[in-house]
Amino acid sequence: MRAVHPGAVVIAPATAADLDAIDEISRHSFKTPWSRQTFEDELGRAQARLEVARRGADVVGYVNYWLVADEVHLLAIATHPDARRGGVGEALLRHLIDGARGRDARLVTLEVRAGNEAAVGLYHRFGFVDVAMRRGYYGDDDEDAIVMLLELRSPGPGAPAW
């Protein structure tokens, strides 16, 4: 990756041509990164959205989420190490939330490693609240996951209360 300069981030749907960059970002960002094949599979799933953030020609981050009924489930969000602390993660999360509102989603959910203070802080800044703890959720090291929720609108009649 070339040196990343500050500037506007453009977010667009990922294509097969972006998979190498997504794979590289994933390997730098997660203890147990997903395989390139997993991301390729996401491109073909009807409920899945895989989107990239670009600065110029460089893919500097990505977000992967599922649309299920009136919910959005955030699966992964990551920024290339050379672009961290430059607002890429915030831009991707804002894009996801704005898109969820545009689809009239009721809520956004996610799981995050309990020890990932930077990510937990980002989610809290966007209004997510902790709703549960999944003990030993991450199989690579048995780390706990915090289940977080962002309500975008009130549930309809008969919907479960979080």
C-alpha positions as CSV (number, residue, x, y, z in Angstrom):
1,M,0.0,0.0,0.0
2,R,1.2,3.5,-0.8
3,A,1.5,6.1,1.9
4,V,-2.0,7.2,2.8
5,H,-2.7,10.9,2.9
6,P,-5.5,12.6,4.7
7,G,-8.5,13.4,2.6
8,A,-12.0,12.4,1.9
9,V,-12.9,8.8,2.0
10,V,-15.2,7.3,-0.7
11,I,-17.3,4.3,0.3
12,A,-18.6,2.0,-2.3
13,P,-19.6,-1.7,-2.8
14,A,-16.6,-4.0,-2.9
15,T,-15.8,-5.9,-6.0
16,A,-13.8,-9.0,-6.7
17,A,-10.9,-6.7,-7.6
18,D,-10.9,-5.4,-3.9
19,L,-10.5,-8.9,-2.3
20,D,-6.7,-8.8,-2.0
21,A,-6.8,-5.5,-0.2
22,I,-9.7,-6.6,2.0
23,D,-7.8,-9.8,2.9
24,E,-4.6,-7.8,3.7
25,I,-6.5,-5.4,6.0
26,S,-8.2,-8.4,7.7
27,R,-4.9,-10.1,8.3
28,H,-3.5,-6.9,9.9
29,S,-6.7,-6.3,12.0
30,F,-7.9,-9.5,13.6
31,K,-6.4,-12.3,15.7
32,T,-8.2,-14.9,13.5
33,P,-8.8,-13.2,10.2
34,W,-11.4,-14.5,7.8
35,S,-10.1,-16.3,4.7
36,R,-10.2,-14.5,1.3
37,Q,-12.7,-17.1,0.3
38,T,-15.1,-16.0,3.0
39,F,-15.1,-12.4,1.7
40,E,-15.6,-13.8,-1.9
41,D,-18.6,-15.7,-0.6
42,E,-20.0,-12.5,1.0
43,L,-20.0,-10.9,-2.4
44,G,-22.5,-13.5,-3.5
45,R,-24.9,-13.6,-0.5
46,A,-28.2,-11.7,-1.0
47,Q,-28.3,-10.5,2.6
48,A,-24.6,-9.5,2.8
49,R,-23.0,-6.1,2.1
50,L,-19.3,-5.8,1.7
51,E,-18.2,-2.2,1.2
52,V,-14.8,-0.6,1.0
53,A,-13.4,2.8,1.9
54,R,-11.0,4.4,-0.6
55,R,-8.6,7.3,-0.5
56,G,-7.6,7.8,-4.0
57,A,-6.9,4.4,-5.5
58,D,-6.1,2.8,-2.2
59,V,-8.6,0.6,-0.2
60,V,-8.1,1.8,3.3
61,G,-10.9,0.0,5.1
62,Y,-13.9,-2.2,4.8
63,V,-17.2,-3.0,6.4
64,N,-19.1,-6.2,6.2
65,Y,-22.7,-6.5,7.4
66,W,-25.9,-8.4,6.9
67,L,-29.4,-7.1,6.3
68,V,-31.9,-9.4,8.0
69,A,-35.6,-8.3,8.1
70,D,-35.5,-4.9,9.8
71,E,-32.1,-5.5,11.4
72,V,-28.5,-4.9,10.4
73,H,-25.9,-7.1,11.9
74,L,-22.3,-5.7,11.7
75,L,-19.9,-8.6,11.1
76,A,-16.6,-6.8,10.6
77,I,-15.2,-3.4,10.2
78,A,-11.5,-2.7,9.8
79,T,-9.0,-0.1,8.7
80,H,-5.6,-0.6,7.2
81,P,-2.9,0.1,9.8
82,D,-1.4,2.9,7.7
83,A,-4.7,4.7,7.7
84,R,-5.8,4.2,11.3
85,R,-6.7,7.2,13.4
86,G,-7.7,9.0,10.3
87,G,-11.5,8.7,10.6
88,V,-11.9,5.7,8.2
89,G,-13.6,3.5,10.8
90,E,-15.9,6.4,11.8
91,A,-16.8,7.0,8.2
92,L,-17.6,3.3,7.6
93,L,-19.7,3.1,10.7
94,R,-21.6,6.3,9.9
95,H,-22.2,5.0,6.4
96,L,-23.6,1.7,7.8
97,I,-25.9,3.5,10.2
98,D,-27.1,6.0,7.6
99,G,-27.8,3.2,5.2
100,A,-29.6,1.2,7.9
101,R,-31.8,4.3,8.6
102,G,-32.4,4.7,4.9
103,R,-33.6,1.1,4.8
104,D,-35.9,1.8,7.8
105,A,-34.0,-0.8,9.9
106,R,-35.0,-1.0,13.5
107,L,-31.6,-1.8,15.0
108,V,-28.0,-2.5,14.4
109,T,-26.3,-5.3,16.4
110,L,-22.7,-6.5,16.7
111,E,-20.3,-8.6,18.8
112,V,-16.9,-7.1,19.7
113,R,-14.0,-8.5,21.7
114,A,-14.3,-7.3,25.3
115,G,-10.6,-6.3,25.2
116,N,-10.9,-4.2,22.1
117,E,-11.1,-0.9,23.8
118,A,-10.7,1.2,20.7
119,A,-13.7,-0.5,18.9
120,V,-15.9,-0.5,22.0
121,G,-15.2,3.2,22.4
122,L,-16.1,3.9,18.8
123,Y,-19.4,2.0,19.1
124,H,-20.3,3.8,22.3
125,R,-19.6,7.2,20.7
126,F,-22.1,6.3,18.0
127,G,-24.7,5.4,20.6
128,F,-24.4,1.6,20.8
129,V,-25.2,0.1,24.2
130,D,-23.9,-3.1,25.8
131,V,-26.8,-5.6,26.0
132,A,-25.1,-8.9,26.8
133,M,-21.8,-10.7,27.3
134,R,-20.9,-13.9,25.4
135,R,-18.4,-15.7,27.6
136,G,-15.6,-17.4,25.7
137,Y,-17.1,-16.4,22.4
138,Y,-13.9,-16.2,20.5
139,G,-12.5,-19.7,20.0
140,D,-8.9,-18.7,19.3
141,D,-8.4,-17.5,22.9
142,D,-11.8,-17.8,24.7
143,E,-12.1,-14.0,24.9
144,D,-15.5,-12.7,25.8
145,A,-17.6,-10.8,23.3
146,I,-19.8,-7.8,24.2
147,V,-23.1,-7.8,22.3
148,M,-23.9,-4.3,21.4
149,L,-27.1,-2.7,20.1
150,L,-28.1,0.6,18.5
151,E,-31.8,1.2,18.3
152,L,-32.7,3.2,15.3
153,R,-36.5,3.2,15.9
154,S,-38.9,1.7,18.4
155,P,-40.0,-1.9,17.8
156,G,-43.4,-2.5,16.4
157,P,-46.2,-4.1,18.3
158,G,-45.4,-7.6,19.5
159,A,-41.6,-7.3,18.8
160,P,-39.3,-8.5,21.5
161,A,-37.9,-5.8,23.8
162,W,-34.1,-5.6,24.0
